[in-house]
Amino acid sequence: MDRDKDFKLAVVQLDTIACEVNHNVHKAMIWTRRAFMEGADYVFLHEGLTADYTPEPLGYGRSIDGTEVFGFCHLARQFGGYVALGLNEVYQNRPYISMVWVGPEGVIGVYRKSYLWPNKSEYGPGDYSDWLASYHPV
């Protein structure tokens, strides 16, 4: 993206339903598409978007290479924009509250939340040193 350009940001806060991953992702994709169609360069979605705060995070979490993330990668590629997606993630059989950064090239990075109050017992803490990890495009 051009550094001399003004950027348009969209911040989306949805009323998600706990454990209803398909419903929440579908709703978020509609709003993300709308934001891009109205000229947004960056779309920021909230934490816990995909499953909210479920008492069964392993059952409702998704992986970075899952269809949910792929859908947002596709929108980012289609519109040439970027999305910060709040993902209830499962990685190496452990649940995380994650923020996935995607763009036209696919997954750019992931941050796994390290301060978990009040969800300490359900989720694993992220490793802050890994938040700039590089990922291969999805």
FENQUIBEL-V747996 format. One record per residue. N is the residue number from 1. RES is the residue in one letter. OMEGA is omega in whole degrees, -180 to 180 (999 if undefined). NEAR is the number of other ideal C-beta (glycine too) atoms within 10 Angstrom. D_FIRST is the distance of its C-alpha to the first C-alpha in whole Angstrom. Layout:
# FENQUIBEL-V747996
[[N;RES;OMEGA;NEAR;D_FIRST] [N;RES;OMEGA;NEAR;D_FIRST]]
This chain:
# FENQUIBEL-V747996
[[1;M;-178;11;0] [2;D;-178;6;4] [3;R;-179;5;6] [4;D;-177;4;9] [5;K;170;8;8] [6;D;-179;6;10] [7;F;177;13;9] [8;K;-179;14;12] [9;L;172;11;14] [10;A;178;19;17] [11;V;-173;12;19] [12;V;175;19;22] [13;Q;-177;10;25] [14;L;172;15;28] [15;D;-177;7;31] [16;T;180;22;31] [17;I;-179;12;35] [18;A;176;15;36] [19;C;-179;17;36] [20;E;-174;16;35] [21;V;-177;22;32] [22;N;179;10;31] [23;H;-177;11;32] [24;N;-179;25;29] [25;V;179;23;26] [26;H;179;12;27] [27;K;-180;17;27] [28;A;179;25;24] [29;M;176;17;22] [30;I;-179;12;24] [31;W;177;15;22] [32;T;177;24;19] [33;R;-180;14;19] [34;R;179;13;20] [35;A;178;24;17] [36;F;-179;22;15] [37;M;178;9;17] [38;E;171;9;18] [39;G;180;11;14] [40;A;173;21;13] [41;D;-179;17;9] [42;Y;176;19;11] [43;V;-180;27;15] [44;F;178;19;17] [45;L;-171;27;20] [46;H;177;16;24] [47;E;176;15;25] [48;G;-174;20;28] [49;L;-169;24;27] [50;T;-177;27;28] [51;A;-175;26;32] [52;D;-179;20;32] [53;Y;-178;16;35] [54;T;175;19;37] [55;P;179;11;40] [56;E;-174;12;39] [57;P;178;21;36] [58;L;-179;13;37] [59;G;-176;12;38] [60;Y;177;19;35] [61;G;-180;24;32] [62;R;179;19;29] [63;S;178;13;28] [64;I;-178;19;24] [65;D;179;12;25] [66;G;-178;17;27] [67;T;-180;11;26] [68;E;180;25;25] [69;V;179;24;22] [70;F;180;15;21] [71;G;179;18;21] [72;F;174;25;18] [73;C;180;22;16] [74;H;178;15;18] [75;L;179;20;16] [76;A;179;25;13] [77;R;-178;16;13] [78;Q;-176;11;15] [79;F;180;19;12] [80;G;-178;11;9] [81;G;-176;23;9] [82;Y;-179;22;10] [83;V;169;28;14] [84;A;-172;20;16] [85;L;175;27;20] [86;G;-174;23;23] [87;L;167;27;25] [88;N;-169;27;29] [89;E;167;28;28] [90;V;-180;20;31] [91;Y;-178;15;31] [92;Q;177;7;34] [93;N;178;8;36] [94;R;-179;14;35] [95;P;178;22;33] [96;Y;168;23;30] [97;I;-170;25;29] [98;S;171;24;25] [99;M;-179;22;21] [100;V;180;27;19] [101;W;-180;18;15] [102;V;178;29;14] [103;G;-179;19;11] [104;P;-179;16;11] [105;E;-180;14;12] [106;G;180;17;15] [107;V;-180;22;16] [108;I;-179;20;15] [109;G;179;16;17] [110;V;173;23;20] [111;Y;176;19;22] [112;R;-175;24;26] [113;K;-177;20;28] [114;S;177;15;30] [115;Y;-165;9;32] [116;L;-179;16;34] [117;W;2;5;36] [118;P;-173;7;38] [119;N;-175;14;37] [120;K;-174;10;38] [121;S;-176;7;41] [122;E;-173;15;38] [123;Y;176;21;35] [124;G;178;20;35] [125;P;176;14;33] [126;G;177;21;29] [127;D;-176;11;29] [128;Y;-178;12;27] [129;S;-176;8;27] [130;D;-171;12;25] [131;W;176;15;22] [132;L;-179;10;19] [133;A;180;12;21] [134;S;-179;7;19] [135;Y;174;16;19] [136;H;179;8;19] [137;P;178;12;17] [138;V;999;17;20]]
